[in-house]
Amino acid sequence: MSECPICKRKAVRDGSFCEYHELASDNVHSAFETWNVAIPIKWETYLLQLVDEENLGKFAREIVEYLIQQDDSSKSA
Ligand SMILES: [Zn+2]
């Protein structure tokens, strides 16, 4: 059984995160789809804007920070 890379809770079936971060990840991705229709924006730019958002929820912030890290490591690899 895999665990959430962010909080070490048990990961959900078919997902790489726990139920909280999986939900936050879904929200971040679907919000990006909405944004990208209104204003074409790069994924990286979108994530950085989200991190600056004061009202961003705890789980959402954690997932965004995680995704930014993943993005950085995939670039340098
Ligand atoms: Zn988690």
N, CA, C, O and the ligand as a Tripos MOL2 file, in Angstrom:
@<TRIPOS>MOLECULE
protein
  309   307    78     0     0
PROTEIN
NO_CHARGES

@<TRIPOS>ATOM
      1 N           0.8550   -1.1990    0.0000 N.3       1 MET1
      2 CA          0.0000    0.0000    0.0000 C.3       1 MET1
      3 C           0.8840    1.2400    0.0000 C.2       1 MET1
      4 O           1.7750    1.3830    0.8380 O.2       1 MET1
      5 N           0.6260    2.1350   -0.9520 N.am      2 SER2
      6 CA          1.4620    3.3300   -1.0270 C.3       2 SER2
      7 C           0.9730    4.3830   -0.0310 C.2       2 SER2
      8 O          -0.1430    4.3050    0.4820 O.2       2 SER2
      9 N           1.8160    5.3470    0.2240 N.am      3 GLU3
     10 CA          1.4320    6.4160    1.1470 C.3       3 GLU3
     11 C           1.5580    7.7590    0.4400 C.2       3 GLU3
     12 O           2.2960    7.9190   -0.5320 O.2       3 GLU3
     13 N           0.8060    8.7100    0.9690 N.am      4 CYS4
     14 CA          0.8210   10.0610    0.4350 C.3       4 CYS4
     15 C           2.2290   10.6500    0.6040 C.2       4 CYS4
     16 O           2.7580   10.6550    1.7150 O.2       4 CYS4
     17 N           2.8400   11.1440   -0.4730 N.am      5 PRO5
     18 CA          4.2020   11.6830   -0.3590 C.3       5 PRO5
     19 C           4.2520   12.9870    0.4370 C.2       5 PRO5
     20 O           5.3310   13.4390    0.8210 O.2       5 PRO5
     21 N           3.0990   13.5860    0.6830 N.am      6 ILE6
     22 CA          3.0720   14.8670    1.3820 C.3       6 ILE6
     23 C           2.8970   14.6790    2.8850 C.2       6 ILE6
     24 O           3.6470   15.2510    3.6750 O.2       6 ILE6
     25 N           1.9130   13.8840    3.2790 N.am      7 CYS7
     26 CA          1.6090   13.7950    4.7080 C.3       7 CYS7
     27 C           1.7830   12.3840    5.2690 C.2       7 CYS7
     28 O           1.6060   12.1650    6.4670 O.2       7 CYS7
     29 N           2.1340   11.4140    4.3930 N.am      8 LYS8
     30 CA          2.3890   10.0290    4.8180 C.3       8 LYS8
     31 C           1.1330    9.2840    5.2760 C.2       8 LYS8
     32 O           1.2250    8.1960    5.8450 O.2       8 LYS8
     33 N          -0.0540    9.8830    5.0240 N.am      9 ARG9
     34 CA         -1.2710    9.1240    5.2670 C.3       9 ARG9
     35 C          -1.3650    8.0590    4.1840 C.2       9 ARG9
     36 O          -0.6500    8.1090    3.1830 O.2       9 ARG9
     37 N          -2.2490    7.1010    4.3940 N.am     10 LYS10
     38 CA         -2.4370    6.0470    3.4040 C.3      10 LYS10
     39 C          -2.9920    6.6580    2.1100 C.2      10 LYS10
     40 O          -3.9380    7.4450    2.1460 O.2      10 LYS10
     41 N          -2.4040    6.2940    0.9780 N.am     11 ALA11
     42 CA         -2.8880    6.8190   -0.3010 C.3      11 ALA11
     43 C          -4.1990    6.1330   -0.6860 C.2      11 ALA11
     44 O          -4.4380    4.9780   -0.3350 O.2      11 ALA11
     45 N          -5.0370    6.8630   -1.4080 N.am     12 VAL12
     46 CA         -6.3080    6.2840   -1.8640 C.3      12 VAL12
     47 C          -6.0480    5.2770   -2.9750 C.2      12 VAL12
     48 O          -5.0100    5.3180   -3.6360 O.2      12 VAL12
     49 N          -6.9940    4.3820   -3.1700 N.am     13 ARG13
     50 CA         -6.9200    3.4650   -4.3100 C.3      13 ARG13
     51 C          -6.8530    4.2720   -5.5950 C.2      13 ARG13
     52 O          -7.5140    5.3040   -5.7080 O.2      13 ARG13
     53 N          -6.0750    3.8280   -6.5560 N.am     14 ASP14
     54 CA         -5.9500    4.4740   -7.8630 C.3      14 ASP14
     55 C          -5.3590    5.8820   -7.7830 C.2      14 ASP14
     56 O          -5.3560    6.5940   -8.7870 O.2      14 ASP14
     57 N          -4.8700    6.2930   -6.6450 N.am     15 GLY15
     58 CA         -4.3090    7.6310   -6.5400 C.3      15 GLY15
     59 C          -2.9350    7.5790   -5.9090 C.2      15 GLY15
     60 O          -2.5450    6.5680   -5.3250 O.2      15 GLY15
     61 N          -2.1980    8.6870   -6.0300 N.am     16 SER16
     62 CA         -0.8680    8.7060   -5.4280 C.3      16 SER16
     63 C          -0.8700    9.4670   -4.1120 C.2      16 SER16
     64 O           0.1440    9.5040   -3.4150 O.2      16 SER16
     65 N          -2.0070   10.0800   -3.7630 N.am     17 PHE17
     66 CA         -2.0840   10.8700   -2.5370 C.3      17 PHE17
     67 C          -3.1390   10.3140   -1.5900 C.2      17 PHE17
     68 O          -3.9130    9.4330   -1.9640 O.2      17 PHE17
     69 N          -3.1700   10.8310   -0.3650 N.am     18 CYS18
     70 CA         -4.2230   10.4940    0.5810 C.3      18 CYS18
     71 C          -5.5280   11.1380    0.1100 C.2      18 CYS18
     72 O          -5.5210   11.9060   -0.8520 O.2      18 CYS18
     73 N          -6.6300   10.8410    0.7640 N.am     19 GLU19
     74 CA         -7.9180   11.3720    0.3010 C.3      19 GLU19
     75 C          -7.9580   12.9060    0.3090 C.2      19 GLU19
     76 O          -8.5870   13.5170   -0.5540 O.2      19 GLU19
     77 N          -7.2850   13.5190    1.2830 N.am     20 TYR20
     78 CA         -7.3070   14.9910    1.3770 C.3      20 TYR20
     79 C          -6.5050   15.6290    0.2480 C.2      20 TYR20
     80 O          -6.9720   16.5550   -0.4170 O.2      20 TYR20
     81 N          -5.3120   15.1300    0.0460 N.am     21 HIS21
     82 CA         -4.4630   15.7060   -0.9950 C.3      21 HIS21
     83 C          -4.9150   15.2900   -2.3930 C.2      21 HIS21
     84 O          -4.6910   16.0160   -3.3610 O.2      21 HIS21
     85 N          -5.5440   14.1340   -2.4980 N.am     22 GLU22
     86 CA         -6.0980   13.7070   -3.7880 C.3      22 GLU22
     87 C          -7.2180   14.6790   -4.2010 C.2      22 GLU22
     88 O          -7.2990   15.1010   -5.3540 O.2      22 GLU22
     89 N          -8.0650   15.0150   -3.2430 N.am     23 LEU23
     90 CA         -9.1590   15.9500   -3.5000 C.3      23 LEU23
     91 C          -8.6050   17.3350   -3.8500 C.2      23 LEU23
     92 O          -9.0720   17.9840   -4.7860 O.2      23 LEU23
     93 N          -7.6070   17.7730   -3.0860 N.am     24 ALA24
     94 CA         -6.9880   19.0720   -3.3460 C.3      24 ALA24
     95 C          -6.3480   19.0750   -4.7350 C.2      24 ALA24
     96 O          -6.4330   20.0670   -5.4590 O.2      24 ALA24
     97 N          -5.7180   17.9790   -5.0980 N.am     25 SER25
     98 CA         -5.0890   17.8590   -6.4120 C.3      25 SER25
     99 C          -6.1360   17.9540   -7.5260 C.2      25 SER25
    100 O          -5.9220   18.6290   -8.5330 O.2      25 SER25
    101 N          -7.2550   17.2790   -7.3390 N.am     26 ASP26
    102 CA         -8.3570   17.3570   -8.3090 C.3      26 ASP26
    103 C          -8.8270   18.8000   -8.4710 C.2      26 ASP26
    104 O          -9.0490   19.2740   -9.5850 O.2      26 ASP26
    105 N          -8.9740   19.4820   -7.3450 N.am     27 ASN27
    106 CA         -9.4520   20.8670   -7.3760 C.3      27 ASN27
    107 C          -8.4670   21.7830   -8.0920 C.2      27 ASN27
    108 O          -8.8610   22.6450   -8.8780 O.2      27 ASN27
    109 N          -7.1850   21.5860   -7.8120 N.am     28 VAL28
    110 CA         -6.1490   22.4030   -8.4440 C.3      28 VAL28
    111 C          -6.1570   22.1760   -9.9530 C.2      28 VAL28
    112 O          -6.0430   23.1270  -10.7260 O.2      28 VAL28
    113 N          -6.2900   20.9170  -10.3720 N.am     29 HIS29
    114 CA         -6.2960   20.6170  -11.7990 C.3      29 HIS29
    115 C          -7.5550   21.1460  -12.4970 C.2      29 HIS29
    116 O          -7.4750   21.6810  -13.6030 O.2      29 HIS29
    117 N          -8.7090   20.9970  -11.8540 N.am     30 SER30
    118 CA         -9.9260   21.4550  -12.5220 C.3      30 SER30
    119 C          -9.9860   22.9740  -12.5500 C.2      30 SER30
    120 O         -10.5120   23.5520  -13.5010 O.2      30 SER30
    121 N          -9.4570   23.6300  -11.5220 N.am     31 ALA31
    122 CA         -9.4030   25.0940  -11.5220 C.3      31 ALA31
    123 C          -8.4750   25.5780  -12.6330 C.2      31 ALA31
    124 O          -8.7240   26.6130  -13.2520 O.2      31 ALA31
    125 N          -7.4090   24.8260  -12.8790 N.am     32 PHE32
    126 CA         -6.4920   25.1990  -13.9600 C.3      32 PHE32
    127 C          -7.1990   25.1440  -15.3120 C.2      32 PHE32
    128 O          -7.0160   26.0280  -16.1490 O.2      32 PHE32
    129 N          -8.0060   24.1070  -15.5230 N.am     33 GLU33
    130 CA         -8.7590   23.9880  -16.7770 C.3      33 GLU33
    131 C          -9.6250   25.2270  -16.9820 C.2      33 GLU33
    132 O          -9.6880   25.7790  -18.0800 O.2      33 GLU33
    133 N         -10.2880   25.6520  -15.9150 N.am     34 THR34
    134 CA        -11.1670   26.8150  -15.9760 C.3      34 THR34
    135 C         -10.3720   28.0810  -16.2920 C.2      34 THR34
    136 O         -10.7560   28.8660  -17.1590 O.2      34 THR34
    137 N          -9.2800   28.2670  -15.5930 N.am     35 TRP35
    138 CA         -8.4260   29.4390  -15.7950 C.3      35 TRP35
    139 C          -7.9070   29.4860  -17.2110 C.2      35 TRP35
    140 O          -7.9290   30.5200  -17.8790 O.2      35 TRP35
    141 N          -7.4380   28.3280  -17.6480 N.am     36 ASN36
    142 CA         -6.7520   28.2460  -18.9230 C.3      36 ASN36
    143 C          -7.6760   28.5870  -20.0880 C.2      36 ASN36
    144 O          -7.2080   29.0050  -21.1480 O.2      36 ASN36
    145 N          -8.9720   28.4150  -19.9030 N.am     37 VAL37
    146 CA         -9.9460   28.7910  -20.9240 C.3      37 VAL37
    147 C         -10.0650   30.3120  -20.9650 C.2      37 VAL37
    148 O         -10.0610   30.9150  -22.0380 O.2      37 VAL37
    149 N         -10.1700   30.9200  -19.7950 N.am     38 ALA38
    150 CA        -10.3240   32.3750  -19.7170 C.3      38 ALA38
    151 C          -9.0330   33.1000  -20.0920 C.2      38 ALA38
    152 O          -9.0390   34.0190  -20.9110 O.2      38 ALA38
    153 N          -7.9320   32.6730  -19.4820 N.am     39 ILE39
    154 CA         -6.6300   33.2990  -19.7260 C.3      39 ILE39
    155 C          -5.6290   32.1760  -19.9730 C.2      39 ILE39
    156 O          -5.3180   31.4180  -19.0540 O.2      39 ILE39
    157 N          -5.1190   32.0560  -21.1950 N.am     40 PRO40
    158 CA         -4.1130   31.0100  -21.4040 C.3      40 PRO40
    159 C          -2.9280   31.2370  -20.4670 C.2      40 PRO40
    160 O          -2.3320   32.3130  -20.4440 O.2      40 PRO40
    161 N          -2.6080   30.2200  -19.7130 N.am     41 ILE41
    162 CA         -1.5830   30.3600  -18.6800 C.3      41 ILE41
    163 C          -0.7960   29.0630  -18.6030 C.2      41 ILE41
    164 O          -1.3460   27.9760  -18.7840 O.2      41 ILE41
    165 N           0.4780   29.1870  -18.3370 N.am     42 LYS42
    166 CA          1.3090   27.9890  -18.1780 C.3      42 LYS42
    167 C           1.0240   27.3520  -16.8290 C.2      42 LYS42
    168 O           0.7150   28.0370  -15.8530 O.2      42 LYS42
    169 N           1.1320   26.0550  -16.7910 N.am     43 TRP43
    170 CA          0.9320   25.2870  -15.5520 C.3      43 TRP43
    171 C           1.8360   25.8140  -14.4340 C.2      43 TRP43
    172 O           1.3860   26.0030  -13.3040 O.2      43 TRP43
    173 N           3.1030   26.0470  -14.7540 N.am     44 GLU44
    174 CA          4.0680   26.5130  -13.7400 C.3      44 GLU44
    175 C           3.6550   27.8850  -13.2010 C.2      44 GLU44
    176 O           3.7340   28.1460  -12.0000 O.2      44 GLU44
    177 N           3.2150   28.7530  -14.1130 N.am     45 THR45
    178 CA          2.8040   30.0970  -13.7210 C.3      45 THR45
    179 C           1.5760   30.0310  -12.8220 C.2      45 THR45
    180 O           1.4680   30.7430  -11.8230 O.2      45 THR45
    181 N           0.6710   29.1670  -13.2030 N.am     46 TYR46
    182 CA         -0.5540   28.9640  -12.4290 C.3      46 TYR46
    183 C          -0.2280   28.5020  -11.0080 C.2      46 TYR46
    184 O          -0.7820   29.0190  -10.0380 O.2      46 TYR46
    185 N           0.6600   27.5420  -10.8930 N.am     47 LEU47
    186 CA          1.0260   27.0240   -9.5630 C.3      47 LEU47
    187 C           1.6460   28.1190   -8.7060 C.2      47 LEU47
    188 O           1.3460   28.2330   -7.5170 O.2      47 LEU47
    189 N           2.5160   28.9270   -9.3190 N.am     48 LEU48
    190 CA          3.1750   29.9950   -8.5620 C.3      48 LEU48
    191 C           2.1620   31.0570   -8.1200 C.2      48 LEU48
    192 O           2.2950   31.6450   -7.0470 O.2      48 LEU48
    193 N           1.1560   31.2910   -8.9560 N.am     49 GLN49
    194 CA          0.1110   32.2490   -8.5750 C.3      49 GLN49
    195 C          -0.7130   31.7090   -7.4160 C.2      49 GLN49
    196 O          -1.1030   32.4550   -6.5180 O.2      49 GLN49
    197 N          -0.9730   30.4140   -7.4430 N.am     50 LEU50
    198 CA         -1.7590   29.8010   -6.3720 C.3      50 LEU50
    199 C          -1.0390   29.9120   -5.0330 C.2      50 LEU50
    200 O          -1.6600   30.1960   -4.0080 O.2      50 LEU50
    201 N           0.2640   29.6890   -5.0450 N.am     51 VAL51
    202 CA          1.0480   29.7590   -3.8090 C.3      51 VAL51
    203 C           0.9710   31.1570   -3.1900 C.2      51 VAL51
    204 O           1.0000   31.3100   -1.9690 O.2      51 VAL51
    205 N           0.8730   32.1700   -4.0530 N.am     52 ASP52
    206 CA          0.7650   33.5500   -3.5730 C.3      52 ASP52
    207 C          -0.6150   33.8900   -3.0260 C.2      52 ASP52
    208 O          -0.8050   34.9180   -2.3760 O.2      52 ASP52
    209 N          -1.5760   33.0060   -3.3000 N.am     53 GLU53
    210 CA         -2.9580   33.2430   -2.8980 C.3      53 GLU53
    211 C          -3.1080   33.0590   -1.3860 C.2      53 GLU53
    212 O          -2.9160   31.9590   -0.8670 O.2      53 GLU53
    213 N          -3.4530   34.1440   -0.6830 N.am     54 GLU54
    214 CA         -3.5330   34.0680    0.7750 C.3      54 GLU54
    215 C          -4.6310   33.1390    1.2700 C.2      54 GLU54
    216 O          -4.5030   32.5080    2.3200 O.2      54 GLU54
    217 N          -5.7170   33.0620    0.4960 N.am     55 ASN55
    218 CA         -6.8660   32.2760    0.9410 C.3      55 ASN55
    219 C          -6.7970   30.8060    0.5490 C.2      55 ASN55
    220 O          -7.7470   30.0540    0.7660 O.2      55 ASN55
    221 N          -5.6940   30.4070   -0.0180 N.am     56 LEU56
    222 CA         -5.5510   29.0130   -0.4300 C.3      56 LEU56
    223 C          -5.6040   28.1110    0.8020 C.2      56 LEU56
    224 O          -4.9580   28.3940    1.8110 O.2      56 LEU56
    225 N          -6.3640   27.0380    0.7170 N.am     57 GLY57
    226 CA         -6.4930   26.1180    1.8380 C.3      57 GLY57
    227 C          -5.2020   25.3740    2.1260 C.2      57 GLY57
    228 O          -4.2900   25.3360    1.3000 O.2      57 GLY57
    229 N          -5.1400   24.7890    3.3000 N.am     58 LYS58
    230 CA         -3.9310   24.0950    3.7590 C.3      58 LYS58
    231 C          -3.5520   22.9520    2.8190 C.2      58 LYS58
    232 O          -2.4040   22.8590    2.3830 O.2      58 LYS58
    233 N          -4.5010   22.0970    2.5110 N.am     59 PHE59
    234 CA         -4.1910   20.9350    1.6720 C.3      59 PHE59
    235 C          -3.8450   21.3620    0.2520 C.2      59 PHE59
    236 O          -2.9460   20.8080   -0.3800 O.2      59 PHE59
    237 N          -4.5810   22.3620   -0.2380 N.am     60 ALA60
    238 CA         -4.3180   22.8610   -1.5860 C.3      60 ALA60
    239 C          -2.9080   23.4430   -1.6610 C.2      60 ALA60
    240 O          -2.1810   23.2030   -2.6250 O.2      60 ALA60
    241 N          -2.5290   24.2100   -0.6360 N.am     61 ARG61
    242 CA         -1.1980   24.8100   -0.6230 C.3      61 ARG61
    243 C          -0.1350   23.7160   -0.6040 C.2      61 ARG61
    244 O           0.8680   23.7950   -1.3140 O.2      61 ARG61
    245 N          -0.3670   22.7060    0.2080 N.am     62 GLU62
    246 CA          0.6170   21.6230    0.2970 C.3      62 GLU62
    247 C           0.7730   20.8980   -1.0360 C.2      62 GLU62
    248 O           1.8820   20.5460   -1.4410 O.2      62 GLU62
    249 N          -0.3480   20.6820   -1.7070 N.am     63 ILE63
    250 CA         -0.2710   19.9730   -2.9880 C.3      63 ILE63
    251 C           0.4020   20.8610   -4.0280 C.2      63 ILE63
    252 O           1.1910   20.3710   -4.8360 O.2      63 ILE63
    253 N           0.1070   22.1440   -4.0220 N.am     64 VAL64
    254 CA          0.7170   23.0570   -4.9930 C.3      64 VAL64
    255 C           2.2270   23.1240   -4.7790 C.2      64 VAL64
    256 O           2.9970   23.0960   -5.7390 O.2      64 VAL64
    257 N           2.6410   23.2110   -3.5260 N.am     65 GLU65
    258 CA          4.0780   23.2550   -3.2370 C.3      65 GLU65
    259 C           4.7470   21.9570   -3.6820 C.2      65 GLU65
    260 O           5.8630   21.9590   -4.1990 O.2      65 GLU65
    261 N           4.0500   20.8690   -3.4710 N.am     66 TYR66
    262 CA          4.5670   19.5710   -3.9010 C.3      66 TYR66
    263 C           4.7030   19.5180   -5.4270 C.2      66 TYR66
    264 O           5.7200   19.0600   -5.9490 O.2      66 TYR66
    265 N           3.6730   19.9900   -6.1360 N.am     67 LEU67
    266 CA          3.6890   19.9640   -7.6050 C.3      67 LEU67
    267 C           4.8030   20.8590   -8.1620 C.2      67 LEU67
    268 O           5.4210   20.5260   -9.1730 O.2      67 LEU67
    269 N           5.0550   21.9940   -7.5030 N.am     68 ILE68
    270 CA          6.1300   22.8860   -7.9450 C.3      68 ILE68
    271 C           7.4780   22.1750   -7.7920 C.2      68 ILE68
    272 O           8.3390   22.2590   -8.6680 O.2      68 ILE68
    273 N           7.6440   21.4910   -6.6900 N.am     69 GLN69
    274 CA          8.8940   20.7350   -6.4590 C.3      69 GLN69
    275 C           9.0810   19.6640   -7.5250 C.2      69 GLN69
    276 O          10.1740   19.4860   -8.0610 O.2      69 GLN69
    277 N           7.9860   18.9480   -7.8260 N.am     70 GLN70
    278 CA          8.0520   17.8850   -8.8270 C.3      70 GLN70
    279 C           8.4590   18.4580  -10.1690 C.2      70 GLN70
    280 O           9.2510   17.8720  -10.9060 O.2      70 GLN70
    281 N           7.8930   19.6260  -10.4690 N.am     71 ASP71
    282 CA          8.1590   20.2880  -11.7170 C.3      71 ASP71
    283 C           9.6290   20.6640  -11.8260 C.2      71 ASP71
    284 O          10.2570   20.4630  -12.8660 O.2      71 ASP71
    285 N          10.1700   21.2090  -10.7490 N.am     72 ASP72
    286 CA         11.5770   21.5900  -10.7150 C.3      72 ASP72
    287 C          12.4790   20.3820  -10.8960 C.2      72 ASP72
    288 O          13.4600   20.4330  -11.6380 O.2      72 ASP72
    289 N          12.1400   19.2910  -10.2110 N.am     73 SER73
    290 CA         13.0210   18.1340  -10.2750 C.3      73 SER73
    291 C          12.9420   17.4540  -11.6390 C.2      73 SER73
    292 O          13.9150   16.8480  -12.0890 O.2      73 SER73
    293 N          11.7770   17.5530  -12.3060 N.am     74 SER74
    294 CA         11.6790   16.9340  -13.6300 C.3      74 SER74
    295 C          12.4750   17.7480  -14.6550 C.2      74 SER74
    296 O          12.9720   17.1980  -15.6380 O.2      74 SER74
    297 N          12.5930   19.0610  -14.4200 N.am     75 LYS75
    298 CA         13.3570   19.9070  -15.3300 C.3      75 LYS75
    299 C          14.8540   19.6560  -15.2000 C.2      75 LYS75
    300 O          15.5710   19.5520  -16.1960 O.2      75 LYS75
    301 N          15.3130   19.5620  -13.9540 N.am     76 SER76
    302 CA         16.7470   19.4100  -13.7360 C.3      76 SER76
    303 C          17.2080   17.9870  -14.0550 C.2      76 SER76
    304 O          18.4020   17.7540  -14.2440 O.2      76 SER76
    305 N          16.2820   17.0430  -14.1160 N.am     77 ALA77
    306 CA         16.6680   15.6500  -14.3410 C.3      77 ALA77
    307 C          17.0450   15.4110  -15.8110 C.2      77 ALA77
    308 O          17.3970   14.2920  -16.1840 O.2      77 ALA77
    309 ZN         -1.7290   13.6150    2.0630 Zn       78 ZN78
@<TRIPOS>BOND
     1     1     2 1
     2     2     3 1
     3     3     4 2
     4     3     5 am
     5     5     6 1
     6     6     7 1
     7     7     8 2
     8     7     9 am
     9     9    10 1
    10    10    11 1
    11    11    12 2
    12    11    13 am
    13    13    14 1
    14    14    15 1
    15    15    16 2
    16    15    17 am
    17    17    18 1
    18    18    19 1
    19    19    20 2
    20    19    21 am
    21    21    22 1
    22    22    23 1
    23    23    24 2
    24    23    25 am
    25    25    26 1
    26    26    27 1
    27    27    28 2
    28    27    29 am
    29    29    30 1
    30    30    31 1
    31    31    32 2
    32    31    33 am
    33    33    34 1
    34    34    35 1
    35    35    36 2
    36    35    37 am
    37    37    38 1
    38    38    39 1
    39    39    40 2
    40    39    41 am
    41    41    42 1
    42    42    43 1
    43    43    44 2
    44    43    45 am
    45    45    46 1
    46    46    47 1
    47    47    48 2
    48    47    49 am
    49    49    50 1
    50    50    51 1
    51    51    52 2
    52    51    53 am
    53    53    54 1
    54    54    55 1
    55    55    56 2
    56    55    57 am
    57    57    58 1
    58    58    59 1
    59    59    60 2
    60    59    61 am
    61    61    62 1
    62    62    63 1
    63    63    64 2
    64    63    65 am
    65    65    66 1
    66    66    67 1
    67    67    68 2
    68    67    69 am
    69    69    70 1
    70    70    71 1
    71    71    72 2
    72    71    73 am
    73    73    74 1
    74    74    75 1
    75    75    76 2
    76    75    77 am
    77    77    78 1
    78    78    79 1
    79    79    80 2
    80    79    81 am
    81    81    82 1
    82    82    83 1
    83    83    84 2
    84    83    85 am
    85    85    86 1
    86    86    87 1
    87    87    88 2
    88    87    89 am
    89    89    90 1
    90    90    91 1
    91    91    92 2
    92    91    93 am
    93    93    94 1
    94    94    95 1
    95    95    96 2
    96    95    97 am
    97    97    98 1
    98    98    99 1
    99    99   100 2
   100    99   101 am
   101   101   102 1
   102   102   103 1
   103   103   104 2
   104   103   105 am
   105   105   106 1
   106   106   107 1
   107   107   108 2
   108   107   109 am
   109   109   110 1
   110   110   111 1
   111   111   112 2
   112   111   113 am
   113   113   114 1
   114   114   115 1
   115   115   116 2
   116   115   117 am
   117   117   118 1
   118   118   119 1
   119   119   120 2
   120   119   121 am
   121   121   122 1
   122   122   123 1
   123   123   124 2
   124   123   125 am
   125   125   126 1
   126   126   127 1
   127   127   128 2
   128   127   129 am
   129   129   130 1
   130   130   131 1
   131   131   132 2
   132   131   133 am
   133   133   134 1
   134   134   135 1
   135   135   136 2
   136   135   137 am
   137   137   138 1
   138   138   139 1
   139   139   140 2
   140   139   141 am
   141   141   142 1
   142   142   143 1
   143   143   144 2
   144   143   145 am
   145   145   146 1
   146   146   147 1
   147   147   148 2
   148   147   149 am
   149   149   150 1
   150   150   151 1
   151   151   152 2
   152   151   153 am
   153   153   154 1
   154   154   155 1
   155   155   156 2
   156   155   157 am
   157   157   158 1
   158   158   159 1
   159   159   160 2
   160   159   161 am
   161   161   162 1
   162   162   163 1
   163   163   164 2
   164   163   165 am
   165   165   166 1
   166   166   167 1
   167   167   168 2
   168   167   169 am
   169   169   170 1
   170   170   171 1
   171   171   172 2
   172   171   173 am
   173   173   174 1
   174   174   175 1
   175   175   176 2
   176   175   177 am
   177   177   178 1
   178   178   179 1
   179   179   180 2
   180   179   181 am
   181   181   182 1
   182   182   183 1
   183   183   184 2
   184   183   185 am
   185   185   186 1
   186   186   187 1
   187   187   188 2
   188   187   189 am
   189   189   190 1
   190   190   191 1
   191   191   192 2
   192   191   193 am
   193   193   194 1
   194   194   195 1
   195   195   196 2
   196   195   197 am
   197   197   198 1
   198   198   199 1
   199   199   200 2
   200   199   201 am
   201   201   202 1
   202   202   203 1
   203   203   204 2
   204   203   205 am
   205   205   206 1
   206   206   207 1
   207   207   208 2
   208   207   209 am
   209   209   210 1
   210   210   211 1
   211   211   212 2
   212   211   213 am
   213   213   214 1
   214   214   215 1
   215   215   216 2
   216   215   217 am
   217   217   218 1
   218   218   219 1
   219   219   220 2
   220   219   221 am
   221   221   222 1
   222   222   223 1
   223   223   224 2
   224   223   225 am
   225   225   226 1
   226   226   227 1
   227   227   228 2
   228   227   229 am
   229   229   230 1
   230   230   231 1
   231   231   232 2
   232   231   233 am
   233   233   234 1
   234   234   235 1
   235   235   236 2
   236   235   237 am
   237   237   238 1
   238   238   239 1
   239   239   240 2
   240   239   241 am
   241   241   242 1
   242   242   243 1
   243   243   244 2
   244   243   245 am
   245   245   246 1
   246   246   247 1
   247   247   248 2
   248   247   249 am
   249   249   250 1
   250   250   251 1
   251   251   252 2
   252   251   253 am
   253   253   254 1
   254   254   255 1
   255   255   256 2
   256   255   257 am
   257   257   258 1
   258   258   259 1
   259   259   260 2
   260   259   261 am
   261   261   262 1
   262   262   263 1
   263   263   264 2
   264   263   265 am
   265   265   266 1
   266   266   267 1
   267   267   268 2
   268   267   269 am
   269   269   270 1
   270   270   271 1
   271   271   272 2
   272   271   273 am
   273   273   274 1
   274   274   275 1
   275   275   276 2
   276   275   277 am
   277   277   278 1
   278   278   279 1
   279   279   280 2
   280   279   281 am
   281   281   282 1
   282   282   283 1
   283   283   284 2
   284   283   285 am
   285   285   286 1
   286   286   287 1
   287   287   288 2
   288   287   289 am
   289   289   290 1
   290   290   291 1
   291   291   292 2
   292   291   293 am
   293   293   294 1
   294   294   295 1
   295   295   296 2
   296   295   297 am
   297   297   298 1
   298   298   299 1
   299   299   300 2
   300   299   301 am
   301   301   302 1
   302   302   303 1
   303   303   304 2
   304   303   305 am
   305   305   306 1
   306   306   307 1
   307   307   308 2
@<TRIPOS>SUBSTRUCTURE
     1 MET1         2 RESIDUE 1 A MET
     2 SER2         6 RESIDUE 1 A SER
     3 GLU3        10 RESIDUE 1 A GLU
     4 CYS4        14 RESIDUE 1 A CYS
     5 PRO5        18 RESIDUE 1 A PRO
     6 ILE6        22 RESIDUE 1 A ILE
     7 CYS7        26 RESIDUE 1 A CYS
     8 LYS8        30 RESIDUE 1 A LYS
     9 ARG9        34 RESIDUE 1 A ARG
    10 LYS10       38 RESIDUE 1 A LYS
    11 ALA11       42 RESIDUE 1 A ALA
    12 VAL12       46 RESIDUE 1 A VAL
    13 ARG13       50 RESIDUE 1 A ARG
    14 ASP14       54 RESIDUE 1 A ASP
    15 GLY15       58 RESIDUE 1 A GLY
    16 SER16       62 RESIDUE 1 A SER
    17 PHE17       66 RESIDUE 1 A PHE
    18 CYS18       70 RESIDUE 1 A CYS
    19 GLU19       74 RESIDUE 1 A GLU
    20 TYR20       78 RESIDUE 1 A TYR
    21 HIS21       82 RESIDUE 1 A HIS
    22 GLU22       86 RESIDUE 1 A GLU
    23 LEU23       90 RESIDUE 1 A LEU
    24 ALA24       94 RESIDUE 1 A ALA
    25 SER25       98 RESIDUE 1 A SER
    26 ASP26      102 RESIDUE 1 A ASP
    27 ASN27      106 RESIDUE 1 A ASN
    28 VAL28      110 RESIDUE 1 A VAL
    29 HIS29      114 RESIDUE 1 A HIS
    30 SER30      118 RESIDUE 1 A SER
    31 ALA31      122 RESIDUE 1 A ALA
    32 PHE32      126 RESIDUE 1 A PHE
    33 GLU33      130 RESIDUE 1 A GLU
    34 THR34      134 RESIDUE 1 A THR
    35 TRP35      138 RESIDUE 1 A TRP
    36 ASN36      142 RESIDUE 1 A ASN
    37 VAL37      146 RESIDUE 1 A VAL
    38 ALA38      150 RESIDUE 1 A ALA
    39 ILE39      154 RESIDUE 1 A ILE
    40 PRO40      158 RESIDUE 1 A PRO
    41 ILE41      162 RESIDUE 1 A ILE
    42 LYS42      166 RESIDUE 1 A LYS
    43 TRP43      170 RESIDUE 1 A TRP
    44 GLU44      174 RESIDUE 1 A GLU
    45 THR45      178 RESIDUE 1 A THR
    46 TYR46      182 RESIDUE 1 A TYR
    47 LEU47      186 RESIDUE 1 A LEU
    48 LEU48      190 RESIDUE 1 A LEU
    49 GLN49      194 RESIDUE 1 A GLN
    50 LEU50      198 RESIDUE 1 A LEU
    51 VAL51      202 RESIDUE 1 A VAL
    52 ASP52      206 RESIDUE 1 A ASP
    53 GLU53      210 RESIDUE 1 A GLU
    54 GLU54      214 RESIDUE 1 A GLU
    55 ASN55      218 RESIDUE 1 A ASN
    56 LEU56      222 RESIDUE 1 A LEU
    57 GLY57      226 RESIDUE 1 A GLY
    58 LYS58      230 RESIDUE 1 A LYS
    59 PHE59      234 RESIDUE 1 A PHE
    60 ALA60      238 RESIDUE 1 A ALA
    61 ARG61      242 RESIDUE 1 A ARG
    62 GLU62      246 RESIDUE 1 A GLU
    63 ILE63      250 RESIDUE 1 A ILE
    64 VAL64      254 RESIDUE 1 A VAL
    65 GLU65      258 RESIDUE 1 A GLU
    66 TYR66      262 RESIDUE 1 A TYR
    67 LEU67      266 RESIDUE 1 A LEU
    68 ILE68      270 RESIDUE 1 A ILE
    69 GLN69      274 RESIDUE 1 A GLN
    70 GLN70      278 RESIDUE 1 A GLN
    71 ASP71      282 RESIDUE 1 A ASP
    72 ASP72      286 RESIDUE 1 A ASP
    73 SER73      290 RESIDUE 1 A SER
    74 SER74      294 RESIDUE 1 A SER
    75 LYS75      298 RESIDUE 1 A LYS
    76 SER76      302 RESIDUE 1 A SER
    77 ALA77      306 RESIDUE 1 A ALA
    78 ZN78       309 GROUP 0 **** ****
